[in-house]
Amino acid sequence: MAYEPEPVDEVCAVCGAEVDARQAADLGLVAEYAGRSYLFCGETHRRAFLADPALSARPEEPKTV
Ligand SMILES: [Zn+2]
């Protein structure tokens, strides 16, 4: 197979889509918030995150709806 199995364990902070960390860095699809770095699948979600980081960057807790 021509597909290289590079481990991708980074996800978009907004939608949870898998993100290639190096590609995201190349495209500037990164943001820092509260001392952490976040990656994004696209500029749209980066802007959404920056518009309301506290909403998007919630810790991994079970959310009761
Ligand atoms: Zn996304």
N, CA, C, O and the ligand as a Tripos MOL2 file, in Angstrom:
@<TRIPOS>MOLECULE
protein
  261   259    66     0     0
PROTEIN
NO_CHARGES

@<TRIPOS>ATOM
      1 N           0.8360   -1.1980    0.0000 N.3       1 MET1
      2 CA          0.0000    0.0000    0.0000 C.3       1 MET1
      3 C           0.8720    1.2510    0.0000 C.2       1 MET1
      4 O           1.9400    1.2760    0.6130 O.2       1 MET1
      5 N           0.4200    2.2550   -0.6730 N.am      2 ALA2
      6 CA          1.1880    3.4890   -0.7460 C.3       2 ALA2
      7 C           0.8770    4.3970    0.4450 C.2       2 ALA2
      8 O           1.5010    5.4370    0.6500 O.2       2 ALA2
      9 N          -0.0790    3.9720    1.1910 N.am      3 TYR3
     10 CA         -0.4840    4.8180    2.3070 C.3       3 TYR3
     11 C           0.4550    4.6330    3.4930 C.2       3 TYR3
     12 O           0.6190    3.5200    3.9930 O.2       3 TYR3
     13 N           1.0580    5.7000    3.9300 N.am      4 GLU4
     14 CA          1.9490    5.5990    5.0800 C.3       4 GLU4
     15 C           1.1630    5.7430    6.3730 C.2       4 GLU4
     16 O           0.4830    6.7450    6.5970 O.2       4 GLU4
     17 N           1.2670    4.7470    7.2000 N.am      5 PRO5
     18 CA          0.5080    4.7720    8.4510 C.3       5 PRO5
     19 C           1.1530    5.6670    9.5040 C.2       5 PRO5
     20 O           1.6880    5.1890   10.5040 O.2       5 PRO5
     21 N           1.0920    6.9510    9.2650 N.am      6 GLU6
     22 CA          1.6110    7.8650   10.2880 C.3       6 GLU6
     23 C           0.5810    8.0020   11.3990 C.2       6 GLU6
     24 O          -0.6110    8.1660   11.1380 O.2       6 GLU6
     25 N           1.0350    7.9360   12.5960 N.am      7 PRO7
     26 CA          0.1000    8.0830   13.7070 C.3       7 PRO7
     27 C          -0.4970    9.4820   13.7390 C.2       7 PRO7
     28 O           0.2240   10.4800   13.7720 O.2       7 PRO7
     29 N          -1.7960    9.5390   13.7310 N.am      8 VAL8
     30 CA         -2.4730   10.8280   13.8110 C.3       8 VAL8
     31 C          -3.3490   10.8220   15.0500 C.2       8 VAL8
     32 O          -4.4530   10.2770   15.0480 O.2       8 VAL8
     33 N          -2.8490   11.4260   16.0890 N.am      9 ASP9
     34 CA         -3.6410   11.4270   17.3060 C.3       9 ASP9
     35 C          -4.0400   12.8390   17.7040 C.2       9 ASP9
     36 O          -4.4630   13.0940   18.8310 O.2       9 ASP9
     37 N          -3.8950   13.7470   16.7520 N.am     10 GLU10
     38 CA         -4.3470   15.1020   17.0150 C.3      10 GLU10
     39 C          -5.7110   15.2890   16.3630 C.2      10 GLU10
     40 O          -5.9770   14.7690   15.2790 O.2      10 GLU10
     41 N          -6.5420   16.0190   17.0260 N.am     11 VAL11
     42 CA         -7.8750   16.2490   16.4790 C.3      11 VAL11
     43 C          -8.2060   17.7390   16.5240 C.2      11 VAL11
     44 O          -7.6660   18.4970   17.3300 O.2      11 VAL11
     45 N          -9.0980   18.1210   15.6460 N.am     12 CYS12
     46 CA         -9.5830   19.4960   15.6280 C.3      12 CYS12
     47 C         -10.2630   19.7970   16.9700 C.2      12 CYS12
     48 O         -11.0920   19.0260   17.4540 O.2      12 CYS12
     49 N          -9.8910   20.9340   17.5510 N.am     13 ALA13
     50 CA        -10.4340   21.2710   18.8670 C.3      13 ALA13
     51 C         -11.9160   21.6140   18.8040 C.2      13 ALA13
     52 O         -12.6010   21.6350   19.8270 O.2      13 ALA13
     53 N         -12.4020   21.8780   17.6090 N.am     14 VAL14
     54 CA        -13.7950   22.2880   17.4810 C.3      14 VAL14
     55 C         -14.6920   21.1030   17.1390 C.2      14 VAL14
     56 O         -15.7150   20.8860   17.7880 O.2      14 VAL14
     57 N         -14.3090   20.3400   16.1230 N.am     15 CYS15
     58 CA        -15.2150   19.2940   15.6500 C.3      15 CYS15
     59 C         -14.6960   17.8820   15.9170 C.2      15 CYS15
     60 O         -15.4280   16.9060   15.7520 O.2      15 CYS15
     61 N         -13.4280   17.7740   16.3300 N.am     16 GLY16
     62 CA        -12.9130   16.4560   16.6630 C.3      16 GLY16
     63 C         -12.3950   15.6710   15.4770 C.2      16 GLY16
     64 O         -12.0380   14.5010   15.6200 O.2      16 GLY16
     65 N         -12.3480   16.2910   14.3070 N.am     17 ALA17
     66 CA        -11.8230   15.5980   13.1310 C.3      17 ALA17
     67 C         -10.3210   15.3930   13.2880 C.2      17 ALA17
     68 O          -9.6300   16.1940   13.9160 O.2      17 ALA17
     69 N          -9.8390   14.3130   12.7090 N.am     18 GLU18
     70 CA         -8.4090   14.0600   12.7830 C.3      18 GLU18
     71 C          -7.6410   15.1240   12.0110 C.2      18 GLU18
     72 O          -8.0320   15.5270   10.9160 O.2      18 GLU18
     73 N          -6.5430   15.5670   12.6080 N.am     19 VAL19
     74 CA         -5.7500   16.6280   12.0080 C.3      19 VAL19
     75 C          -4.2930   16.1870   11.9650 C.2      19 VAL19
     76 O          -3.7550   15.6890   12.9530 O.2      19 VAL19
     77 N          -3.6610   16.3770   10.8070 N.am     20 ASP20
     78 CA         -2.2360   16.1190   10.6970 C.3      20 ASP20
     79 C          -1.5010   17.2940   11.3290 C.2      20 ASP20
     80 O          -1.5720   18.4210   10.8380 O.2      20 ASP20
     81 N          -0.7970   17.0210   12.4180 N.am     21 ALA21
     82 CA         -0.2010   18.0920   13.2030 C.3      21 ALA21
     83 C           0.7740   18.9250   12.3760 C.2      21 ALA21
     84 O           0.8030   20.1510   12.4810 O.2      21 ALA21
     85 N           1.5730   18.2440   11.5530 N.am     22 ARG22
     86 CA          2.5570   19.0020   10.7670 C.3      22 ARG22
     87 C           1.8820   19.8530    9.7040 C.2      22 ARG22
     88 O           2.2740   20.9950    9.4610 O.2      22 ARG22
     89 N           0.8740   19.2870    9.0800 N.am     23 GLN23
     90 CA          0.1650   20.0480    8.0600 C.3      23 GLN23
     91 C          -0.5560   21.2380    8.6860 C.2      23 GLN23
     92 O          -0.5700   22.3310    8.1200 O.2      23 GLN23
     93 N          -1.1430   21.0220    9.8370 N.am     24 ALA24
     94 CA         -1.8290   22.1110   10.5140 C.3      24 ALA24
     95 C          -0.8490   23.2300   10.8560 C.2      24 ALA24
     96 O          -1.1690   24.4120   10.7270 O.2      24 ALA24
     97 N           0.3360   22.8470   11.2880 N.am     25 ALA25
     98 CA          1.3410   23.8490   11.6140 C.3      25 ALA25
     99 C           1.7610   24.6100   10.3650 C.2      25 ALA25
    100 O           1.9360   25.8280   10.3960 O.2      25 ALA25
    101 N           1.9210   23.8820    9.2690 N.am     26 ASP26
    102 CA          2.3050   24.5310    8.0130 C.3      26 ASP26
    103 C           1.2550   25.5380    7.5680 C.2      26 ASP26
    104 O           1.5830   26.5990    7.0370 O.2      26 ASP26
    105 N          -0.0010   25.1980    7.7870 N.am     27 LEU27
    106 CA         -1.1000   26.0430    7.3270 C.3      27 LEU27
    107 C          -1.4860   27.0980    8.3610 C.2      27 LEU27
    108 O          -2.3620   27.9270    8.1140 O.2      27 LEU27
    109 N          -0.8330   27.0620    9.5070 N.am     28 GLY28
    110 CA         -1.1590   28.0330   10.5420 C.3      28 GLY28
    111 C          -2.4680   27.7230   11.2410 C.2      28 GLY28
    112 O          -3.0860   28.6060   11.8360 O.2      28 GLY28
    113 N          -2.8890   26.4710   11.1710 N.am     29 LEU29
    114 CA         -4.1580   26.0910   11.7900 C.3      29 LEU29
    115 C          -3.9320   25.6540   13.2320 C.2      29 LEU29
    116 O          -4.3150   24.5620   13.6510 O.2      29 LEU29
    117 N          -3.2940   26.5530   13.9680 N.am     30 VAL30
    118 CA         -3.0170   26.2640   15.3660 C.3      30 VAL30
    119 C          -3.3700   27.5020   16.1890 C.2      30 VAL30
    120 O          -3.4040   28.6200   15.6740 O.2      30 VAL30
    121 N          -3.6270   27.2830   17.4510 N.am     31 ALA31
    122 CA         -3.8970   28.3950   18.3440 C.3      31 ALA31
    123 C          -3.4680   27.9810   19.7420 C.2      31 ALA31
    124 O          -3.4770   26.8000   20.0900 O.2      31 ALA31
    125 N          -3.0970   28.9680   20.5290 N.am     32 GLU32
    126 CA         -2.7560   28.6750   21.9070 C.3      32 GLU32
    127 C          -3.8080   29.2820   22.8140 C.2      32 GLU32
    128 O          -4.2440   30.4190   22.6320 O.2      32 GLU32
    129 N          -4.1940   28.4930   23.7850 N.am     33 TYR33
    130 CA         -5.1820   28.9850   24.7400 C.3      33 TYR33
    131 C          -4.9360   28.3060   26.0730 C.2      33 TYR33
    132 O          -4.7930   27.0860   26.1440 O.2      33 TYR33
    133 N          -4.8870   29.1020   27.1240 N.am     34 ALA34
    134 CA         -4.7060   28.5760   28.4840 C.3      34 ALA34
    135 C          -3.4740   27.6800   28.5710 C.2      34 ALA34
    136 O          -3.4800   26.6570   29.2560 O.2      34 ALA34
    137 N          -2.4260   28.0810   27.8700 N.am     35 GLY35
    138 CA         -1.1700   27.3510   27.9640 C.3      35 GLY35
    139 C          -1.1260   26.0690   27.1630 C.2      35 GLY35
    140 O          -0.1700   25.3010   27.2640 O.2      35 GLY35
    141 N          -2.1450   25.8360   26.3740 N.am     36 ARG36
    142 CA         -2.1650   24.6350   25.5490 C.3      36 ARG36
    143 C          -2.2220   25.0100   24.0780 C.2      36 ARG36
    144 O          -2.6850   26.0930   23.7180 O.2      36 ARG36
    145 N          -1.7490   24.1090   23.2370 N.am     37 SER37
    146 CA         -1.8470   24.3040   21.8040 C.3      37 SER37
    147 C          -3.0230   23.5070   21.2700 C.2      37 SER37
    148 O          -3.2660   22.3730   21.6810 O.2      37 SER37
    149 N          -3.7340   24.1120   20.3630 N.am     38 TYR38
    150 CA         -4.8720   23.4340   19.7560 C.3      38 TYR38
    151 C          -4.7010   23.4150   18.2490 C.2      38 TYR38
    152 O          -4.1660   24.3510   17.6560 O.2      38 TYR38
    153 N          -5.1620   22.3430   17.6470 N.am     39 LEU39
    154 CA         -5.1000   22.2060   16.1990 C.3      39 LEU39
    155 C          -6.5110   22.2430   15.6350 C.2      39 LEU39
    156 O          -7.4980   21.9700   16.3180 O.2      39 LEU39
    157 N          -6.5570   22.5980   14.3440 N.am     40 PHE40
    158 CA         -7.8680   22.7250   13.7150 C.3      40 PHE40
    159 C          -7.8490   22.1160   12.3310 C.2      40 PHE40
    160 O          -6.8130   22.0600   11.6690 O.2      40 PHE40
    161 N          -9.0160   21.6600   11.9070 N.am     41 CYS41
    162 CA         -9.1290   21.0280   10.5960 C.3      41 CYS41
    163 C          -9.1290   22.0770    9.4940 C.2      41 CYS41
    164 O          -8.8340   21.7730    8.3380 O.2      41 CYS41
    165 N          -9.4580   23.3040    9.8530 N.am     42 GLY42
    166 CA         -9.5020   24.3400    8.8320 C.3      42 GLY42
    167 C          -9.5900   25.7220    9.4650 C.2      42 GLY42
    168 O          -9.8070   25.8690   10.6680 O.2      42 GLY42
    169 N          -9.4150   26.7300    8.6120 N.am     43 GLU43
    170 CA         -9.4350   28.1040    9.1050 C.3      43 GLU43
    171 C         -10.7750   28.4540    9.7410 C.2      43 GLU43
    172 O         -10.8370   29.2220   10.7010 O.2      43 GLU43
    173 N         -11.8320   27.8870    9.2000 N.am     44 THR44
    174 CA        -13.1560   28.1810    9.7450 C.3      44 THR44
    175 C         -13.2430   27.8070   11.2190 C.2      44 THR44
    176 O         -13.7680   28.5640   12.0350 O.2      44 THR44
    177 N         -12.7250   26.6340   11.5440 N.am     45 HIS45
    178 CA        -12.8190   26.1880   12.9260 C.3      45 HIS45
    179 C         -11.8020   26.8940   13.8070 C.2      45 HIS45
    180 O         -12.0280   27.0690   15.0050 O.2      45 HIS45
    181 N         -10.6700   27.3060   13.2120 N.am     46 ARG46
    182 CA         -9.7150   28.0740   14.0060 C.3      46 ARG46
    183 C         -10.3610   29.3960   14.4360 C.2      46 ARG46
    184 O         -10.2310   29.8250   15.5820 O.2      46 ARG46
    185 N         -11.0490   30.0170   13.5020 N.am     47 ARG47
    186 CA        -11.7130   31.2950   13.8240 C.3      47 ARG47
    187 C         -12.8350   31.0860   14.8290 C.2      47 ARG47
    188 O         -13.0400   31.9050   15.7240 O.2      47 ARG47
    189 N         -13.5540   29.9930   14.6770 N.am     48 ALA48
    190 CA        -14.6390   29.7040   15.6100 C.3      48 ALA48
    191 C         -14.0770   29.5300   17.0230 C.2      48 ALA48
    192 O         -14.6550   29.9940   18.0060 O.2      48 ALA48
    193 N         -12.9410   28.8530   17.0890 N.am     49 PHE49
    194 CA        -12.3090   28.6390   18.3840 C.3      49 PHE49
    195 C         -11.8630   29.9660   18.9810 C.2      49 PHE49
    196 O         -12.1110   30.2360   20.1570 O.2      49 PHE49
    197 N         -11.2100   30.7890   18.1790 N.am     50 LEU50
    198 CA        -10.6920   32.0540   18.6800 C.3      50 LEU50
    199 C         -11.8230   32.9990   19.0740 C.2      50 LEU50
    200 O         -11.6560   33.8660   19.9330 O.2      50 LEU50
    201 N         -12.9660   32.8180   18.4370 N.am     51 ALA51
    202 CA        -14.1020   33.6700   18.7620 C.3      51 ALA51
    203 C         -14.6310   33.3510   20.1560 C.2      51 ALA51
    204 O         -15.1620   34.2240   20.8420 O.2      51 ALA51
    205 N         -14.4820   32.1010   20.5670 N.am     52 ASP52
    206 CA        -14.9730   31.6940   21.8790 C.3      52 ASP52
    207 C         -14.1880   30.4890   22.3790 C.2      52 ASP52
    208 O         -14.7020   29.3700   22.4080 O.2      52 ASP52
    209 N         -12.9400   30.7230   22.7720 N.am     53 PRO53
    210 CA        -12.0660   29.6060   23.1740 C.3      53 PRO53
    211 C         -12.6250   28.8190   24.3500 C.2      53 PRO53
    212 O         -12.5220   27.5930   24.3890 O.2      53 PRO53
    213 N         -13.2050   29.5120   25.2910 N.am     54 ALA54
    214 CA        -13.6930   28.8220   26.4820 C.3      54 ALA54
    215 C         -14.7650   27.8040   26.1300 C.2      54 ALA54
    216 O         -14.8900   26.7680   26.7810 O.2      54 ALA54
    217 N         -15.5290   28.1050   25.1040 N.am     55 LEU55
    218 CA        -16.5960   27.1960   24.7040 C.3      55 LEU55
    219 C         -16.0230   25.9660   24.0050 C.2      55 LEU55
    220 O         -16.4520   24.8400   24.2550 O.2      55 LEU55
    221 N         -15.0530   26.1960   23.1320 N.am     56 SER56
    222 CA        -14.5180   25.1030   22.3330 C.3      56 SER56
    223 C         -13.5280   24.2600   23.1090 C.2      56 SER56
    224 O         -13.4490   23.0480   22.9100 O.2      56 SER56
    225 N         -12.7720   24.8910   23.9910 N.am     57 ALA57
    226 CA        -11.6680   24.2090   24.6550 C.3      57 ALA57
    227 C         -12.0840   23.6490   25.9980 C.2      57 ALA57
    228 O         -11.3400   23.7330   26.9750 O.2      57 ALA57
    229 N         -13.2320   23.1000   26.0410 N.am     58 ARG58
    230 CA        -13.6530   22.5460   27.3210 C.3      58 ARG58
    231 C         -12.8890   21.2430   27.5960 C.2      58 ARG58
    232 O         -12.5590   20.5020   26.6700 O.2      58 ARG58
    233 N         -12.6240   20.9870   28.8240 N.am     59 PRO59
    234 CA        -11.9270   19.7610   29.1830 C.3      59 PRO59
    235 C         -12.7810   18.5480   28.8560 C.2      59 PRO59
    236 O         -13.9890   18.6350   28.6380 O.2      59 PRO59
    237 N         -12.0920   17.4090   28.8330 N.am     60 GLU60
    238 CA        -12.8090   16.2020   28.4510 C.3      60 GLU60
    239 C         -13.6250   15.6880   29.6270 C.2      60 GLU60
    240 O         -13.1890   14.8310   30.3960 O.2      60 GLU60
    241 N         -14.7780   16.2230   29.7320 N.am     61 GLU61
    242 CA        -15.6880   15.7870   30.7780 C.3      61 GLU61
    243 C         -16.9860   15.3480   30.1210 C.2      61 GLU61
    244 O         -17.3900   15.8930   29.0940 O.2      61 GLU61
    245 N         -17.6170   14.3830   30.7070 N.am     62 PRO62
    246 CA        -18.9280   14.0030   30.1920 C.3      62 PRO62
    247 C         -19.8940   15.1650   30.3250 C.2      62 PRO62
    248 O         -20.0270   15.7730   31.3870 O.2      62 PRO62
    249 N         -20.5550   15.4520   29.2340 N.am     63 LYS63
    250 CA        -21.4460   16.5970   29.2240 C.3      63 LYS63
    251 C         -22.8750   16.1300   29.4160 C.2      63 LYS63
    252 O         -23.3870   15.3230   28.6400 O.2      63 LYS63
    253 N         -23.4980   16.6290   30.4300 N.am     64 THR64
    254 CA        -24.8900   16.2800   30.6590 C.3      64 THR64
    255 C         -25.7720   17.2710   29.9210 C.2      64 THR64
    256 O         -25.6590   18.4840   30.1010 O.2      64 THR64
    257 N         -26.6340   16.7450   29.1030 N.am     65 VAL65
    258 CA        -27.4790   17.6230   28.3060 C.3      65 VAL65
    259 C         -28.8650   17.6980   28.9380 C.2      65 VAL65
    260 O         -29.7430   18.3900   28.4220 O.2      65 VAL65
    261 ZN        -12.9000   21.1390   12.7270 Zn       66 ZN66
@<TRIPOS>BOND
     1     1     2 1
     2     2     3 1
     3     3     4 2
     4     3     5 am
     5     5     6 1
     6     6     7 1
     7     7     8 2
     8     7     9 am
     9     9    10 1
    10    10    11 1
    11    11    12 2
    12    11    13 am
    13    13    14 1
    14    14    15 1
    15    15    16 2
    16    15    17 am
    17    17    18 1
    18    18    19 1
    19    19    20 2
    20    19    21 am
    21    21    22 1
    22    22    23 1
    23    23    24 2
    24    23    25 am
    25    25    26 1
    26    26    27 1
    27    27    28 2
    28    27    29 am
    29    29    30 1
    30    30    31 1
    31    31    32 2
    32    31    33 am
    33    33    34 1
    34    34    35 1
    35    35    36 2
    36    35    37 am
    37    37    38 1
    38    38    39 1
    39    39    40 2
    40    39    41 am
    41    41    42 1
    42    42    43 1
    43    43    44 2
    44    43    45 am
    45    45    46 1
    46    46    47 1
    47    47    48 2
    48    47    49 am
    49    49    50 1
    50    50    51 1
    51    51    52 2
    52    51    53 am
    53    53    54 1
    54    54    55 1
    55    55    56 2
    56    55    57 am
    57    57    58 1
    58    58    59 1
    59    59    60 2
    60    59    61 am
    61    61    62 1
    62    62    63 1
    63    63    64 2
    64    63    65 am
    65    65    66 1
    66    66    67 1
    67    67    68 2
    68    67    69 am
    69    69    70 1
    70    70    71 1
    71    71    72 2
    72    71    73 am
    73    73    74 1
    74    74    75 1
    75    75    76 2
    76    75    77 am
    77    77    78 1
    78    78    79 1
    79    79    80 2
    80    79    81 am
    81    81    82 1
    82    82    83 1
    83    83    84 2
    84    83    85 am
    85    85    86 1
    86    86    87 1
    87    87    88 2
    88    87    89 am
    89    89    90 1
    90    90    91 1
    91    91    92 2
    92    91    93 am
    93    93    94 1
    94    94    95 1
    95    95    96 2
    96    95    97 am
    97    97    98 1
    98    98    99 1
    99    99   100 2
   100    99   101 am
   101   101   102 1
   102   102   103 1
   103   103   104 2
   104   103   105 am
   105   105   106 1
   106   106   107 1
   107   107   108 2
   108   107   109 am
   109   109   110 1
   110   110   111 1
   111   111   112 2
   112   111   113 am
   113   113   114 1
   114   114   115 1
   115   115   116 2
   116   115   117 am
   117   117   118 1
   118   118   119 1
   119   119   120 2
   120   119   121 am
   121   121   122 1
   122   122   123 1
   123   123   124 2
   124   123   125 am
   125   125   126 1
   126   126   127 1
   127   127   128 2
   128   127   129 am
   129   129   130 1
   130   130   131 1
   131   131   132 2
   132   131   133 am
   133   133   134 1
   134   134   135 1
   135   135   136 2
   136   135   137 am
   137   137   138 1
   138   138   139 1
   139   139   140 2
   140   139   141 am
   141   141   142 1
   142   142   143 1
   143   143   144 2
   144   143   145 am
   145   145   146 1
   146   146   147 1
   147   147   148 2
   148   147   149 am
   149   149   150 1
   150   150   151 1
   151   151   152 2
   152   151   153 am
   153   153   154 1
   154   154   155 1
   155   155   156 2
   156   155   157 am
   157   157   158 1
   158   158   159 1
   159   159   160 2
   160   159   161 am
   161   161   162 1
   162   162   163 1
   163   163   164 2
   164   163   165 am
   165   165   166 1
   166   166   167 1
   167   167   168 2
   168   167   169 am
   169   169   170 1
   170   170   171 1
   171   171   172 2
   172   171   173 am
   173   173   174 1
   174   174   175 1
   175   175   176 2
   176   175   177 am
   177   177   178 1
   178   178   179 1
   179   179   180 2
   180   179   181 am
   181   181   182 1
   182   182   183 1
   183   183   184 2
   184   183   185 am
   185   185   186 1
   186   186   187 1
   187   187   188 2
   188   187   189 am
   189   189   190 1
   190   190   191 1
   191   191   192 2
   192   191   193 am
   193   193   194 1
   194   194   195 1
   195   195   196 2
   196   195   197 am
   197   197   198 1
   198   198   199 1
   199   199   200 2
   200   199   201 am
   201   201   202 1
   202   202   203 1
   203   203   204 2
   204   203   205 am
   205   205   206 1
   206   206   207 1
   207   207   208 2
   208   207   209 am
   209   209   210 1
   210   210   211 1
   211   211   212 2
   212   211   213 am
   213   213   214 1
   214   214   215 1
   215   215   216 2
   216   215   217 am
   217   217   218 1
   218   218   219 1
   219   219   220 2
   220   219   221 am
   221   221   222 1
   222   222   223 1
   223   223   224 2
   224   223   225 am
   225   225   226 1
   226   226   227 1
   227   227   228 2
   228   227   229 am
   229   229   230 1
   230   230   231 1
   231   231   232 2
   232   231   233 am
   233   233   234 1
   234   234   235 1
   235   235   236 2
   236   235   237 am
   237   237   238 1
   238   238   239 1
   239   239   240 2
   240   239   241 am
   241   241   242 1
   242   242   243 1
   243   243   244 2
   244   243   245 am
   245   245   246 1
   246   246   247 1
   247   247   248 2
   248   247   249 am
   249   249   250 1
   250   250   251 1
   251   251   252 2
   252   251   253 am
   253   253   254 1
   254   254   255 1
   255   255   256 2
   256   255   257 am
   257   257   258 1
   258   258   259 1
   259   259   260 2
@<TRIPOS>SUBSTRUCTURE
     1 MET1         2 RESIDUE 1 A MET
     2 ALA2         6 RESIDUE 1 A ALA
     3 TYR3        10 RESIDUE 1 A TYR
     4 GLU4        14 RESIDUE 1 A GLU
     5 PRO5        18 RESIDUE 1 A PRO
     6 GLU6        22 RESIDUE 1 A GLU
     7 PRO7        26 RESIDUE 1 A PRO
     8 VAL8        30 RESIDUE 1 A VAL
     9 ASP9        34 RESIDUE 1 A ASP
    10 GLU10       38 RESIDUE 1 A GLU
    11 VAL11       42 RESIDUE 1 A VAL
    12 CYS12       46 RESIDUE 1 A CYS
    13 ALA13       50 RESIDUE 1 A ALA
    14 VAL14       54 RESIDUE 1 A VAL
    15 CYS15       58 RESIDUE 1 A CYS
    16 GLY16       62 RESIDUE 1 A GLY
    17 ALA17       66 RESIDUE 1 A ALA
    18 GLU18       70 RESIDUE 1 A GLU
    19 VAL19       74 RESIDUE 1 A VAL
    20 ASP20       78 RESIDUE 1 A ASP
    21 ALA21       82 RESIDUE 1 A ALA
    22 ARG22       86 RESIDUE 1 A ARG
    23 GLN23       90 RESIDUE 1 A GLN
    24 ALA24       94 RESIDUE 1 A ALA
    25 ALA25       98 RESIDUE 1 A ALA
    26 ASP26      102 RESIDUE 1 A ASP
    27 LEU27      106 RESIDUE 1 A LEU
    28 GLY28      110 RESIDUE 1 A GLY
    29 LEU29      114 RESIDUE 1 A LEU
    30 VAL30      118 RESIDUE 1 A VAL
    31 ALA31      122 RESIDUE 1 A ALA
    32 GLU32      126 RESIDUE 1 A GLU
    33 TYR33      130 RESIDUE 1 A TYR
    34 ALA34      134 RESIDUE 1 A ALA
    35 GLY35      138 RESIDUE 1 A GLY
    36 ARG36      142 RESIDUE 1 A ARG
    37 SER37      146 RESIDUE 1 A SER
    38 TYR38      150 RESIDUE 1 A TYR
    39 LEU39      154 RESIDUE 1 A LEU
    40 PHE40      158 RESIDUE 1 A PHE
    41 CYS41      162 RESIDUE 1 A CYS
    42 GLY42      166 RESIDUE 1 A GLY
    43 GLU43      170 RESIDUE 1 A GLU
    44 THR44      174 RESIDUE 1 A THR
    45 HIS45      178 RESIDUE 1 A HIS
    46 ARG46      182 RESIDUE 1 A ARG
    47 ARG47      186 RESIDUE 1 A ARG
    48 ALA48      190 RESIDUE 1 A ALA
    49 PHE49      194 RESIDUE 1 A PHE
    50 LEU50      198 RESIDUE 1 A LEU
    51 ALA51      202 RESIDUE 1 A ALA
    52 ASP52      206 RESIDUE 1 A ASP
    53 PRO53      210 RESIDUE 1 A PRO
    54 ALA54      214 RESIDUE 1 A ALA
    55 LEU55      218 RESIDUE 1 A LEU
    56 SER56      222 RESIDUE 1 A SER
    57 ALA57      226 RESIDUE 1 A ALA
    58 ARG58      230 RESIDUE 1 A ARG
    59 PRO59      234 RESIDUE 1 A PRO
    60 GLU60      238 RESIDUE 1 A GLU
    61 GLU61      242 RESIDUE 1 A GLU
    62 PRO62      246 RESIDUE 1 A PRO
    63 LYS63      250 RESIDUE 1 A LYS
    64 THR64      254 RESIDUE 1 A THR
    65 VAL65      258 RESIDUE 1 A VAL
    66 ZN66       261 GROUP 0 **** ****
